[in-house]
Amino acid sequence: MSKTVIILPTYNEANNLPVLAAELWALQIPELSILVVDDNSPDGTGEIADELAQRRSGDLHVIHQPEKAGLGRAYVAGFRWAMDQSADYIIQMDSDFSHSPPHILQMLEEVQNVDLVVGSRYVTGGRVDEHWSFGRYLLSWWANAVYTKIILNLKVKDATSGFKCWRATAIQQINLDSIKSNGYSFQFEMAYLAERLGFRIVEIPIYFEDRRIGRSKMTIPVKVEAIFRAWEIRWRYRNLRNTNPPSNATTN
């Protein structure tokens, strides 16, 4: 039976984590493991994760980062753990309910025929929270529809999506040591690598809800890193070549 690992990077998600874990288990996905990668949260998220792991031994696991290392480092640690556990499918998602758990069931269906499923706000049927300000929507639209397309020539419509389902065999083809992005830009670095390596990609529409509890992690330094990181990604991977014809790399 296929094994699925859901990676939850956390920083100050003490109120969200127990509820989210319960909703993920309620999906009744066979052979599901939840991995919490906590970034040394001062609000006790790590301790709550440990309590959940004790109550659901074998179903939930915890990696404690010794310091606030950032989103990219958390996911790289999670990917490595999942592959060590012989996962077949690896899901990345936010821990604040921006990503609705029921979408995972469709992702797991779609990934049977592709290498990567992207939960997309910007394909037909996808949408964002009605409470988003115009400025926030404009920034997100510009990053996906203009900036990353011009600099990185990305085909995916939601390059900054943090809701993805990977085949573990696809992750194994990526040199995780090469990943330098650590914030918002981590998402489009991974999307860029997936396209450059010729992975079969499909985007499914999702509703992106504003976080229910807590504060956004989208700080000014994270935004600034994303602006400059796109150019650095293009230069660093300039010699990376597709292994499949580009026309077969992305389907929407």
Protein Blocks (a to p, Z undefined) as FASTA:
>chain_A
ZZdddddddehilkmmmmmmmmmmmnopghiacddddehiaklmmmmmmmmmmmmghjac
cdddfbdnbjklmmmmmmmmmmmnopabdcdddfeopacfklmmmmmmmmmmmmbdcddf
kbghiacdfkbcfklmmmmmmmmmmmmmmmnopabfblmbcbdcddfklmmmpcfklpmb
fblmlmmmmmmmmmmnopacddddddddddfbdcdfbdfklmmmmmmmmmmmmmmmmmpc
cfbdfklmpcZZ
